[in-house]
Amino acid sequence: MRSRVPKNIGGGNMNSMIKQAQKMQDEITALQTDIEQREFSATSGGGVVEVTVTGAKNIKSLTIKPEAVDPEDVEMLQDLVVSAINEAMNEVEKVTEDEMNKITGGVALPGLF
């Protein structure tokens, strides 16, 4: 008894799938490069602390307004700085995930981001 392989499996479809995967990989690489070059800013304490980070998650700048500096309450200033940094980093993650989902159609690809 001979088995028959449907004609639409193999050659043509496999090449098409490989081309689609390569295109997706190229788009992901371009997106990674684009996001790493972007800047994301966040504030805390009503704007007395502002941080700007890159998409590569490096802190580019930190601005602290004089009214945020109270020698009697250093802990509050530290909390404001940490809060602003965390908010900016979360924004990088959110934008990365949202834009990656546009490329992958929401399919999780292990090892990316």
MMTF fields as JSON, N, C-alpha, C and O atoms, coordinates in Angstrom:
{
  "mmtfVersion": "1.0.0",
  "mmtfProducer": "UNKNOWN",
  "numBonds": 451,
  "numAtoms": 452,
  "numGroups": 113,
  "numChains": 1,
  "numModels": 1,
  "chainsPerModel": [1],
  "groupsPerChain": [113],
  "chainIdList": ["A"],
  "bondAtomList": [4, 2, 8, 6, 12, 10, 16, 14, 20, 18, 24, 22, 28, 26, 32, 30, 36, 34, 40, 38, 44, 42, 48, 46, 52, 50, 56, 54, 60, 58, 64, 62, 68, 66, 72, 70, 76, 74, 80, 78, 84, 82, 88, 86, 92, 90, 96, 94, 100, 98, 104, 102, 108, 106, 112, 110, 116, 114, 120, 118, 124, 122, 128, 126, 132, 130, 136, 134, 140, 138, 144, 142, 148, 146, 152, 150, 156, 154, 160, 158, 164, 162, 168, 166, 172, 170, 176, 174, 180, 178, 184, 182, 188, 186, 192, 190, 196, 194, 200, 198, 204, 202, 208, 206, 212, 210, 216, 214, 220, 218, 224, 222, 228, 226, 232, 230, 236, 234, 240, 238, 244, 242, 248, 246, 252, 250, 256, 254, 260, 258, 264, 262, 268, 266, 272, 270, 276, 274, 280, 278, 284, 282, 288, 286, 292, 290, 296, 294, 300, 298, 304, 302, 308, 306, 312, 310, 316, 314, 320, 318, 324, 322, 328, 326, 332, 330, 336, 334, 340, 338, 344, 342, 348, 346, 352, 350, 356, 354, 360, 358, 364, 362, 368, 366, 372, 370, 376, 374, 380, 378, 384, 382, 388, 386, 392, 390, 396, 394, 400, 398, 404, 402, 408, 406, 412, 410, 416, 414, 420, 418, 424, 422, 428, 426, 432, 430, 436, 434, 440, 438, 444, 442, 448, 446],
  "bondOrderList": [1, 1, 1, 1, 1, 1, 1, 1, 1, 1, 1, 1, 1, 1, 1, 1, 1, 1, 1, 1, 1, 1, 1, 1, 1, 1, 1, 1, 1, 1, 1, 1, 1, 1, 1, 1, 1, 1, 1, 1, 1, 1, 1, 1, 1, 1, 1, 1, 1, 1, 1, 1, 1, 1, 1, 1, 1, 1, 1, 1, 1, 1, 1, 1, 1, 1, 1, 1, 1, 1, 1, 1, 1, 1, 1, 1, 1, 1, 1, 1, 1, 1, 1, 1, 1, 1, 1, 1, 1, 1, 1, 1, 1, 1, 1, 1, 1, 1, 1, 1, 1, 1, 1, 1, 1, 1, 1, 1, 1, 1, 1, 1],
  "groupList": [{"groupName": "MET", "atomNameList": ["N", "CA", "C", "O"], "elementList": ["N", "C", "C", "O"], "formalChargeList": [0, 0, 0, 0], "bondAtomList": [1, 0, 2, 1, 3, 2], "bondOrderList": [1, 1, 2], "singleLetterCode": "M", "chemCompType": "L-PEPTIDE LINKING"}, {"groupName": "ARG", "atomNameList": ["N", "CA", "C", "O"], "elementList": ["N", "C", "C", "O"], "formalChargeList": [0, 0, 0, 0], "bondAtomList": [1, 0, 2, 1, 3, 2], "bondOrderList": [1, 1, 2], "singleLetterCode": "R", "chemCompType": "L-PEPTIDE LINKING"}, {"groupName": "SER", "atomNameList": ["N", "CA", "C", "O"], "elementList": ["N", "C", "C", "O"], "formalChargeList": [0, 0, 0, 0], "bondAtomList": [1, 0, 2, 1, 3, 2], "bondOrderList": [1, 1, 2], "singleLetterCode": "S", "chemCompType": "L-PEPTIDE LINKING"}, {"groupName": "VAL", "atomNameList": ["N", "CA", "C", "O"], "elementList": ["N", "C", "C", "O"], "formalChargeList": [0, 0, 0, 0], "bondAtomList": [1, 0, 2, 1, 3, 2], "bondOrderList": [1, 1, 2], "singleLetterCode": "V", "chemCompType": "L-PEPTIDE LINKING"}, {"groupName": "PRO", "atomNameList": ["N", "CA", "C", "O"], "elementList": ["N", "C", "C", "O"], "formalChargeList": [0, 0, 0, 0], "bondAtomList": [1, 0, 2, 1, 3, 2], "bondOrderList": [1, 1, 2], "singleLetterCode": "P", "chemCompType": "L-PEPTIDE LINKING"}, {"groupName": "LYS", "atomNameList": ["N", "CA", "C", "O"], "elementList": ["N", "C", "C", "O"], "formalChargeList": [0, 0, 0, 0], "bondAtomList": [1, 0, 2, 1, 3, 2], "bondOrderList": [1, 1, 2], "singleLetterCode": "K", "chemCompType": "L-PEPTIDE LINKING"}, {"groupName": "ASN", "atomNameList": ["N", "CA", "C", "O"], "elementList": ["N", "C", "C", "O"], "formalChargeList": [0, 0, 0, 0], "bondAtomList": [1, 0, 2, 1, 3, 2], "bondOrderList": [1, 1, 2], "singleLetterCode": "N", "chemCompType": "L-PEPTIDE LINKING"}, {"groupName": "ILE", "atomNameList": ["N", "CA", "C", "O"], "elementList": ["N", "C", "C", "O"], "formalChargeList": [0, 0, 0, 0], "bondAtomList": [1, 0, 2, 1, 3, 2], "bondOrderList": [1, 1, 2], "singleLetterCode": "I", "chemCompType": "L-PEPTIDE LINKING"}, {"groupName": "GLY", "atomNameList": ["N", "CA", "C", "O"], "elementList": ["N", "C", "C", "O"], "formalChargeList": [0, 0, 0, 0], "bondAtomList": [1, 0, 2, 1, 3, 2], "bondOrderList": [1, 1, 2], "singleLetterCode": "G", "chemCompType": "PEPTIDE LINKING"}, {"groupName": "GLN", "atomNameList": ["N", "CA", "C", "O"], "elementList": ["N", "C", "C", "O"], "formalChargeList": [0, 0, 0, 0], "bondAtomList": [1, 0, 2, 1, 3, 2], "bondOrderList": [1, 1, 2], "singleLetterCode": "Q", "chemCompType": "L-PEPTIDE LINKING"}, {"groupName": "ALA", "atomNameList": ["N", "CA", "C", "O"], "elementList": ["N", "C", "C", "O"], "formalChargeList": [0, 0, 0, 0], "bondAtomList": [1, 0, 2, 1, 3, 2], "bondOrderList": [1, 1, 2], "singleLetterCode": "A", "chemCompType": "L-PEPTIDE LINKING"}, {"groupName": "ASP", "atomNameList": ["N", "CA", "C", "O"], "elementList": ["N", "C", "C", "O"], "formalChargeList": [0, 0, 0, 0], "bondAtomList": [1, 0, 2, 1, 3, 2], "bondOrderList": [1, 1, 2], "singleLetterCode": "D", "chemCompType": "L-PEPTIDE LINKING"}, {"groupName": "GLU", "atomNameList": ["N", "CA", "C", "O"], "elementList": ["N", "C", "C", "O"], "formalChargeList": [0, 0, 0, 0], "bondAtomList": [1, 0, 2, 1, 3, 2], "bondOrderList": [1, 1, 2], "singleLetterCode": "E", "chemCompType": "L-PEPTIDE LINKING"}, {"groupName": "THR", "atomNameList": ["N", "CA", "C", "O"], "elementList": ["N", "C", "C", "O"], "formalChargeList": [0, 0, 0, 0], "bondAtomList": [1, 0, 2, 1, 3, 2], "bondOrderList": [1, 1, 2], "singleLetterCode": "T", "chemCompType": "L-PEPTIDE LINKING"}, {"groupName": "LEU", "atomNameList": ["N", "CA", "C", "O"], "elementList": ["N", "C", "C", "O"], "formalChargeList": [0, 0, 0, 0], "bondAtomList": [1, 0, 2, 1, 3, 2], "bondOrderList": [1, 1, 2], "singleLetterCode": "L", "chemCompType": "L-PEPTIDE LINKING"}, {"groupName": "PHE", "atomNameList": ["N", "CA", "C", "O"], "elementList": ["N", "C", "C", "O"], "formalChargeList": [0, 0, 0, 0], "bondAtomList": [1, 0, 2, 1, 3, 2], "bondOrderList": [1, 1, 2], "singleLetterCode": "F", "chemCompType": "L-PEPTIDE LINKING"}],
  "groupTypeList": [0, 1, 2, 1, 3, 4, 5, 6, 7, 8, 8, 8, 6, 0, 6, 2, 0, 7, 5, 9, 10, 9, 5, 0, 9, 11, 12, 7, 13, 10, 14, 9, 13, 11, 7, 12, 9, 1, 12, 15, 2, 10, 13, 2, 8, 8, 8, 3, 3, 12, 3, 13, 3, 13, 8, 10, 5, 6, 7, 5, 2, 14, 13, 7, 5, 4, 12, 10, 3, 11, 4, 12, 11, 3, 12, 0, 14, 9, 11, 14, 3, 3, 2, 10, 7, 6, 12, 10, 0, 6, 12, 3, 12, 5, 3, 13, 12, 11, 12, 0, 6, 5, 7, 13, 8, 8, 3, 10, 14, 4, 8, 14, 15],
  "groupIdList": [1, 2, 3, 4, 5, 6, 7, 8, 9, 10, 11, 12, 13, 14, 15, 16, 17, 18, 19, 20, 21, 22, 23, 24, 25, 26, 27, 28, 29, 30, 31, 32, 33, 34, 35, 36, 37, 38, 39, 40, 41, 42, 43, 44, 45, 46, 47, 48, 49, 50, 51, 52, 53, 54, 55, 56, 57, 58, 59, 60, 61, 62, 63, 64, 65, 66, 67, 68, 69, 70, 71, 72, 73, 74, 75, 76, 77, 78, 79, 80, 81, 82, 83, 84, 85, 86, 87, 88, 89, 90, 91, 92, 93, 94, 95, 96, 97, 98, 99, 100, 101, 102, 103, 104, 105, 106, 107, 108, 109, 110, 111, 112, 113],
  "secStructList": [7, 7, 7, 7, 7, 7, 6, 6, 1, 1, 2, 2, 2, 2, 2, 2, 2, 2, 2, 2, 2, 2, 2, 2, 2, 2, 2, 2, 2, 2, 2, 2, 2, 2, 2, 2, 2, 7, 3, 3, 3, 3, 3, 3, 4, 4, 4, 6, 3, 3, 3, 3, 3, 3, 6, 6, 1, 7, 3, 3, 3, 3, 3, 3, 7, 4, 4, 4, 7, 7, 6, 6, 7, 2, 2, 2, 2, 2, 2, 2, 2, 2, 2, 2, 2, 2, 2, 2, 2, 2, 2, 2, 2, 2, 2, 2, 2, 2, 2, 2, 2, 2, 2, 2, 6, 6, 7, 7, 7, 6, 6, 7, 7],
  "xCoordList": [0.843, 0.0, 0.895, 1.823, 0.639, 1.43, 0.694, -0.523, 1.447, 0.829, 1.086, 2.105, 0.16, 0.307, 0.468, -0.253, 1.411, 1.632, 0.894, 1.089, 0.057, -0.643, 0.349, 1.449, -0.049, 0.847, 1.149, 2.172, 0.293, 0.524, 1.463, 1.706, 1.983, 2.934, 4.328, 4.537, 5.271, 6.639, 7.12, 6.76, 7.936, 8.622, 8.126, 8.709, 7.089, 6.61, 6.195, 6.591, 5.401, 4.948, 6.098, 6.127, 7.033, 8.162, 9.003, 9.426, 9.239, 9.998, 9.279, 9.906, 7.974, 7.175, 7.266, 7.403, 7.19, 7.288, 8.661, 8.77, 9.694, 11.06, 11.206, 11.811, 10.652, 10.712, 9.951, 10.41, 8.781, 7.999, 8.752, 8.759, 9.382, 10.14, 11.328, 11.623, 12.007, 13.139, 12.671, 13.331, 11.526, 10.977, 10.646, 10.952, 10.022, 9.688, 10.954, 10.997, 11.973, 13.238, 13.853, 14.356, 13.821, 14.351, 13.57, 14.159, 12.241, 11.408, 11.697, 11.74, 11.891, 12.191, 13.534, 13.664, 14.528, 15.852, 15.77, 16.375, 15.026, 14.858, 14.138, 14.501, 13.125, 12.393, 13.308, 13.284, 14.107, 15.033, 15.971, 16.187, 16.516, 17.429, 16.71, 17.244, 15.502, 14.717, 14.415, 14.609, 13.948, 13.594, 14.825, 14.746, 15.953, 17.173, 17.616, 18.282, 17.266, 17.667, 16.656, 16.95, 15.483, 14.456, 14.776, 15.575, 14.122, 14.217, 12.837, 11.83, 12.806, 11.572, 11.765, 12.771, 10.803, 10.905, 9.75, 8.652, 10.03, 8.993, 9.304, 10.453, 8.257, 8.424, 7.797, 7.007, 8.168, 7.53, 7.487, 8.146, 6.703, 6.583, 5.996, 6.385, 5.066, 4.454, 5.4, 5.213, 6.404, 7.324, 8.618, 9.421, 8.842, 10.087, 11.284, 12.429, 11.02, 12.078, 11.7, 10.592, 12.628, 12.397, 13.611, 14.76, 13.313, 14.383, 14.108, 12.96, 15.18, 15.088, 16.003, 17.177, 15.44, 16.209, 16.128, 15.22, 17.087, 17.052, 16.307, 16.069, 15.95, 15.306, 16.228, 15.773, 17.532, 18.503, 18.595, 19.43, 17.718, 17.59, 18.801, 19.22, 19.352, 20.42, 19.854, 19.105, 20.214, 19.742, 20.529, 21.76, 19.797, 20.438, 20.525, 21.533, 19.457, 19.502, 18.589, 17.636, 18.918, 18.134, 18.092, 19.129, 16.877, 16.71, 15.95, 14.89, 16.516, 15.876, 15.719, 16.705, 14.481, 14.231, 14.639, 14.513, 15.122, 15.603, 14.586, 14.959, 13.305, 12.295, 12.156, 11.534, 12.734, 12.687, 13.785, 13.757, 14.748, 15.902, 15.621, 15.591, 15.419, 15.212, 16.218, 16.072, 17.24, 18.267, 17.709, 18.352, 16.526, 15.906, 15.135, 14.725, 14.942, 14.147, 14.765, 14.145, 15.972, 16.689, 15.96, 15.965, 15.34, 14.641, 13.533, 13.315, 12.839, 11.776, 12.356, 11.796, 13.458, 14.093, 14.551, 14.387, 15.119, 15.543, 14.342, 14.427, 13.245, 12.031, 11.515, 11.078, 11.566, 11.112, 11.983, 11.473, 13.289, 14.21, 13.948, 13.842, 13.845, 13.586, 12.251, 12.147, 11.239, 9.921, 9.965, 9.391, 10.639, 10.728, 11.486, 11.084, 12.569, 13.347, 12.498, 12.457, 11.827, 10.994, 9.873, 9.558, 9.276, 8.204, 8.73, 8.077, 9.902, 10.493, 10.852, 10.612, 11.418, 11.774, 10.524, 10.529, 9.457, 8.2, 7.64, 7.053, 7.819, 7.355, 8.14, 7.562, 9.46, 10.263, 9.71, 9.537, 9.436, 8.91, 7.549, 7.3, 6.682, 5.332, 5.393, 4.745, 6.164, 6.268, 6.888, 6.441, 7.922, 8.571, 7.583, 7.497, 6.843, 5.875, 4.772, 4.415, 4.227, 3.152, 3.608, 2.893, 4.795, 5.273, 5.724, 5.602, 6.235, 6.62, 5.37, 5.394, 4.286, 3.034, 2.484, 1.835, 2.744, 2.3, 3.012, 2.423, 4.275, 5.05, 4.725, 4.539, 4.656, 4.498, 3.047, 2.769, 2.13, 0.718, 0.388, -0.575, 1.17, 0.919, 1.536, 1.387, 2.23, 2.872, 4.168, 5.008, 4.332, 5.539, 6.691, 6.586, 7.775, 8.962, 10.049, 10.57, 10.402, 11.38, 12.706, 13.164, 13.304, 14.63, 14.61, 15.663, 13.431, 13.345, 12.888, 11.854, 13.645, 13.357, 13.171, 12.921],
  "yCoordList": [-1.17, 0.0, 1.243, 1.33, 2.164, 3.374, 4.53, 4.668, 5.342, 6.529, 7.707, 7.784, 8.58, 9.752, 10.99, 11.183, 11.81, 13.079, 14.141, 14.256, 14.911, 15.968, 16.867, 17.123, 17.337, 18.147, 19.51, 20.111, 20.005, 21.337, 21.339, 22.397, 20.204, 20.115, 19.952, 19.191, 20.675, 20.513, 21.728, 22.856, 21.505, 22.489, 23.913, 24.737, 24.223, 25.596, 26.226, 27.352, 25.513, 26.066, 26.226, 27.186, 25.304, 25.389, 26.622, 27.349, 26.85, 28.042, 29.313, 30.274, 29.318, 30.473, 30.709, 31.848, 29.633, 29.759, 30.271, 31.095, 29.8, 30.249, 31.733, 32.48, 32.16, 33.574, 34.437, 35.52, 33.958, 34.703, 34.803, 35.855, 33.709, 33.711, 34.67, 35.388, 34.69, 35.598, 37.047, 37.912, 37.308, 38.667, 39.102, 40.227, 38.211, 38.519, 38.772, 39.695, 37.966, 38.146, 39.502, 40.191, 39.891, 41.189, 42.329, 43.316, 42.192, 43.217, 43.315, 44.415, 42.185, 42.17, 42.834, 43.622, 42.526, 43.138, 44.646, 45.4, 45.085, 46.519, 47.174, 48.275, 46.505, 47.038, 47.155, 48.172, 46.136, 46.176, 47.376, 48.098, 47.58, 48.7, 50.024, 50.936, 50.127, 51.351, 51.659, 52.788, 50.671, 50.897, 51.263, 52.134, 50.62, 50.919, 52.362, 52.917, 52.978, 54.353, 55.378, 56.573, 54.931, 55.847, 56.258, 55.628, 57.339, 57.797, 57.761, 58.055, 57.396, 57.302, 58.109, 57.954, 58.964, 59.795, 59.519, 59.148, 59.712, 59.555, 60.518, 60.905, 60.897, 61.792, 61.162, 60.222, 61.7, 61.306, 62.529, 63.535, 62.424, 63.531, 64.777, 65.893, 64.596, 65.755, 66.476, 67.656, 65.77, 66.354, 66.882, 67.478, 66.673, 67.182, 66.304, 66.743, 65.063, 64.166, 63.681, 63.189, 63.823, 63.348, 62.536, 62.925, 61.398, 60.54, 60.244, 60.088, 60.171, 59.774, 58.574, 58.602, 57.515, 56.307, 56.015, 56.477, 55.244, 54.811, 53.486, 52.831, 53.11, 51.816, 50.661, 49.533, 50.937, 49.924, 49.851, 49.136, 50.605, 50.612, 51.206, 50.733, 52.245, 53.007, 54.355, 54.976, 54.807, 56.11, 57.18, 57.2, 58.066, 59.128, 60.409, 61.115, 60.702, 61.907, 61.748, 60.969, 62.513, 62.553, 64.004, 64.633, 64.532, 65.916, 65.928, 65.318, 66.637, 66.764, 68.252, 68.987, 68.691, 70.105, 70.399, 69.537, 71.603, 71.955, 71.701, 71.331, 71.899, 71.705, 70.253, 69.971, 69.328, 67.913, 67.556, 66.486, 68.455, 68.163, 68.684, 69.889, 67.734, 68.056, 67.235, 66.018, 67.897, 67.147, 66.329, 65.391, 66.683, 65.967, 64.728, 63.895, 64.616, 63.51, 62.964, 63.006, 62.462, 61.909, 60.682, 60.448, 59.906, 58.701, 59.006, 58.241, 60.127, 60.481, 60.742, 60.296, 61.452, 61.736, 60.444, 60.267, 59.559, 58.265, 57.509, 56.936, 57.509, 56.834, 57.459, 56.746, 58.781, 59.468, 59.103, 58.9, 59.021, 58.667, 57.236, 56.97, 56.328, 54.924, 54.798, 54.057, 55.504, 55.445, 55.933, 55.299, 57.044, 57.582, 56.626, 56.418, 56.047, 55.096, 53.87, 53.428, 53.326, 52.141, 52.434, 51.591, 53.6, 53.957, 54.057, 53.597, 54.656, 54.774, 53.399, 53.125, 52.54, 51.188, 50.384, 49.631, 50.546, 49.869, 50.344, 49.558, 51.619, 52.151, 51.522, 51.203, 51.34, 50.665, 49.261, 48.85, 48.532, 47.169, 47.146, 46.305, 48.069, 48.11, 48.409, 47.729, 49.419, 49.78, 48.632, 48.311, 48.014, 46.888, 45.755, 45.206, 45.407, 44.309, 44.632, 43.794, 45.86, 46.255, 46.204, 45.698, 46.728, 46.78, 45.4, 45.088, 44.592, 43.234, 42.423, 41.626, 42.629, 41.923, 42.279, 41.455, 43.509, 43.905, 43.07, 42.733, 42.738, 41.961, 40.481, 39.819, 39.964, 38.519, 38.072, 36.874, 39.013, 38.652, 38.13, 37.381, 38.509, 38.094, 36.758, 36.303, 36.124, 34.839, 35.114, 35.883, 34.496, 34.676, 33.918, 32.722, 34.612, 33.986, 33.971, 35.029, 32.807, 32.722, 33.354, 33.224, 34.04, 34.621, 36.022, 36.642, 36.537, 37.9, 38.8, 38.558, 39.83, 40.841, 40.201, 40.895],
  "zCoordList": [0.0, 0.0, 0.0, 0.804, -0.854, -0.967, -0.298, -0.421, 0.402, 0.978, 0.045, -0.64, 0.048, -0.807, 0.058, 1.037, -0.315, 0.371, -0.424, -1.634, 0.234, -0.497, -1.221, -0.73, -2.381, -3.203, -2.601, -2.93, -1.734, -1.191, 0.018, 0.599, 0.399, 1.505, 0.922, -0.022, 1.495, 1.034, 0.292, 0.628, -0.721, -1.543, -1.491, -0.786, -2.199, -2.334, -1.029, -0.727, -0.247, 1.03, 2.016, 2.786, 2.0, 2.921, 2.589, 3.487, 1.319, 0.915, 1.321, 1.766, 1.17, 1.557, 3.063, 3.51, 3.84, 5.3, 5.706, 6.613, 5.054, 5.368, 5.047, 5.816, 3.912, 3.541, 4.541, 4.904, 4.991, 5.976, 7.303, 7.942, 7.708, 8.963, 8.859, 9.814, 7.723, 7.526, 7.545, 8.121, 6.912, 6.908, 8.331, 8.726, 9.101, 10.487, 11.298, 12.111, 11.084, 11.802, 11.458, 12.345, 10.193, 9.78, 10.433, 10.873, 10.493, 11.122, 12.618, 13.169, 13.272, 14.7, 14.962, 15.899, 14.149, 14.301, 14.121, 14.883, 13.12, 12.884, 14.06, 14.476, 14.594, 15.741, 16.954, 17.649, 17.214, 18.341, 18.226, 19.199, 17.052, 16.832, 17.039, 17.67, 16.507, 16.634, 18.099, 18.549, 18.833, 20.239, 21.062, 21.928, 20.811, 21.559, 21.368, 22.242, 20.255, 19.982, 20.495, 20.516, 20.904, 21.42, 22.851, 23.545, 23.263, 24.637, 25.279, 24.635, 26.555, 27.322, 28.604, 29.297, 28.911, 30.11, 31.05, 30.634, 32.33, 33.35, 34.483, 34.694, 35.208, 36.351, 37.587, 37.5, 38.723, 39.982, 40.881, 40.62, 41.94, 42.886, 42.259, 42.604, 41.344, 40.706, 39.756, 39.459, 39.287, 38.314, 38.901, 38.183, 40.209, 40.801, 40.467, 40.572, 40.064, 39.613, 38.221, 38.006, 37.277, 35.92, 35.481, 35.688, 34.87, 34.363, 32.897, 32.481, 32.13, 30.731, 30.545, 30.915, 29.961, 29.683, 28.193, 27.502, 27.713, 26.318, 26.241, 27.256, 25.044, 24.839, 25.17, 25.357, 25.243, 25.653, 27.18, 27.733, 27.847, 29.307, 30.008, 31.064, 29.407, 30.045, 30.453, 29.699, 31.653, 32.109, 31.363, 31.388, 30.703, 29.931, 30.745, 30.707, 31.485, 32.313, 33.523, 33.522, 34.544, 35.777, 36.217, 36.426, 36.357, 36.777, 38.093, 38.227, 39.059, 40.367, 40.647, 40.713, 40.812, 41.1, 42.548, 43.418, 42.797, 44.141, 45.251, 46.364, 44.95, 46.003, 46.444, 47.468, 45.675, 46.053, 47.046, 47.653, 47.208, 48.067, 49.475, 49.724, 50.381, 51.793, 52.587, 52.709, 53.128, 53.858, 55.022, 55.493, 55.476, 56.582, 56.101, 56.909, 54.776, 54.252, 52.959, 51.896, 53.066, 51.921, 51.37, 50.161, 52.246, 51.822, 50.81, 49.87, 51.009, 50.082, 48.684, 47.683, 48.626, 47.342, 46.673, 45.466, 47.459, 46.901, 46.327, 45.241, 47.046, 46.569, 45.276, 44.372, 45.185, 43.975, 42.773, 41.671, 42.986, 41.903, 41.442, 40.245, 42.392, 42.052, 41.328, 40.35, 41.791, 41.17, 39.717, 38.832, 39.475, 38.117, 37.203, 36.059, 37.69, 36.884, 36.554, 35.406, 37.559, 37.324, 36.333, 35.493, 36.417, 35.498, 34.057, 33.12, 33.892, 32.551, 31.996, 30.82, 32.824, 32.374, 32.008, 31.034, 32.791, 32.475, 31.139, 30.395, 30.835, 29.553, 28.405, 27.366, 28.58, 27.56, 27.321, 26.174, 28.389, 28.277, 27.578, 26.714, 27.957, 27.378, 25.882, 25.086, 25.498, 24.078, 23.292, 22.191, 23.861, 23.189, 22.971, 21.873, 24.002, 23.898, 22.896, 22.068, 22.973, 22.057, 20.6, 19.734, 20.34, 18.959, 18.472, 17.287, 19.368, 18.998, 18.635, 17.697, 19.38, 19.095, 17.716, 17.072, 17.264, 15.928, 14.863, 13.836, 15.111, 14.142, 14.227, 13.206, 15.448, 15.634, 15.712, 15.772, 15.713, 15.835, 17.212, 17.375, 18.209, 19.59, 19.966, 21.101, 19.025, 19.314, 20.07, 19.603, 21.225, 22.021, 21.383, 21.111, 21.151, 20.591, 21.661, 22.015, 22.179, 23.25, 22.849, 21.713, 23.81, 23.586, 23.021, 22.876, 22.696, 22.193, 23.303, 23.926, 23.555, 24.58, 25.922, 26.908]
}
